[in-house]
Amino acid sequence: MADELGAGALAKAATRAAHAARALRDAAAAHERMATDVAAVVSAARAIAAALTQGRQVLAFGNGGSAADAQHFVAELVGRYEQERRAWPAIALSTDTSVLTALGNDYGFDRVFARQVEAHGKAGDVALGITTSGTSPNVLRALEAANERGLVTIALTGRGGEAGRIAALHVAVKEDRTPRVQEVHATLLHVMCELVEMELRD
């Protein structure tokens, strides 16, 4: 019986290891597919660099994992990515719980980012909306508000959705599984940081 239990545990461990290896290979393949066309990523980085050069700011927003990505990206801009340089102005619109809950309560969750764009956004700023589905209503409303105010709008999405049609610049990760989209999003944001630092070396 003990031998059977041991064999079962070993088989389960082998299955889990195979699954983990397959997930890593799938993630690597998704990155390879994205690497075949990076024009949109380069354009987005150039737009961000141009705005920062003009003293403008970046407003980034998304939900759930995309909120975390927006916050991560802002941290790299305000702090540093790899180069020691001046701090760049950027705000993640998902971080102030008092603002989010007040706006959600008073205006509805669809307006939690749009209202902040109206408060902070000025013509020439960048609005970066991150949504794996491309259909998150609060991201769509914020991109629309940004367009109305003259911000440069960038949508970082998965395969489809309205966000890419609303934004001036669209970076699409054309994968079917949300985890793969999120993984590539995280890498693309690092790539954009690297490109912006290349553009704006002091």
Buried (B, 14 or more C-beta within 10 A) or exposed (E): EEEEEEEEEEEEEEEEEEEEEEEEEBBEEBBEBBEEEBEBBEBBBBBBBBBBEEEBBBBBBBBBBBBBBBBBBBBBBBEBBEEEEEEBBBBBBBEEEEBBEEBBEEEEBBBBBBBBBBEBBEEBBBBBBBBBBBBBBBBBBBBBBBBEBEBBBBBBBBBEBBBBEBBBBBBBBBBEEEBBBBBBBBBBBBBBBBBBBEBBEE
